[in-house]
Amino acid sequence: MAKPFRFKLQKVLEYREQREEQARADLARAQRAHDDQQRVVRDLEARLAEHEARQGESASDVNMMWLWRQYREALAQDISVARVELSQLELKLQKCRREAIARSRDRKLLEKLKESQARKHHDEEQLREQKENDEMATIRHEPEAL
């Protein structure tokens, strides 16, 4: 009867799989935050473009002109702050990507080791069984004494 294969580093493999899943979740969160911030930047830029397109409508009064300029400057400042945050989120996204790739590589390395050990175990078990079968055949077919 062949012994079943038991991978001695199975717990380590499971731990690496867990870490890889965690890295994937972190990557997904970072991607969502990045996408959300991109939408914020696009929205602010669209609001600024719309505001500048209506520049001529509010030029009648000095107070309105001052308010118009203040709003434009506030939007421009909001856009620059949002872009800085977007660049920070891009860096975080790249870091999460590298981490996910590294953890995936670690898991795959251990899985390859498990596969090669399983293959070696299977080959050894087949060889052992073949030797047993050959020995039994030899014992059964011994030449009779003359």
MOQUI-V450394 format. One record per backbone hydrogen bond with DSSP energy under -1.0 kcal/mol. NH is the residue of the N-H (numbers start at 0). CO is the residue of the C=O. Records with the same first field share a line. If there is no record, write none. Layout:
NH=CO / CO
This chain:
9=6
12=8
13=9
14=10
15=11
16=12
17=13
18=14
19=15
20=16
21=17
22=18
23=19
24=20
25=21
26=22
27=23
28=24
29=25
30=26
31=27
32=28
33=29
34=30
35=31
36=32
37=33
38=34
39=35
40=36
41=37
42=38
43=39
44=40
45=41
46=42
47=43
48=44
49=45
50=46
51=47
52=48
53=49
54=51
64=60
65=61
66=62
67=63
68=64
69=65
70=66
71=67
72=68
73=69
74=70
75=71
76=72
77=73
78=74
79=75
80=76
81=77
82=78
83=79
84=80
85=81
86=82
87=83
88=84
89=85
90=86
91=87
92=88
93=89
94=90
95=91
96=92
97=93
98=94
99=95
100=96
101=97
102=98
103=99
104=100
105=101
106=102
107=103
108=104
109=105
110=106
111=107
112=108
113=109
114=110
115=111
116=112
117=113
118=114
119=115
120=116
121=117
122=118
123=119
124=120
125=121
126=122
127=123
128=124
129=125
130=126
131=127
132=128
133=129
134=130
135=131
136=132
137=133
138=134
139=135
140=136
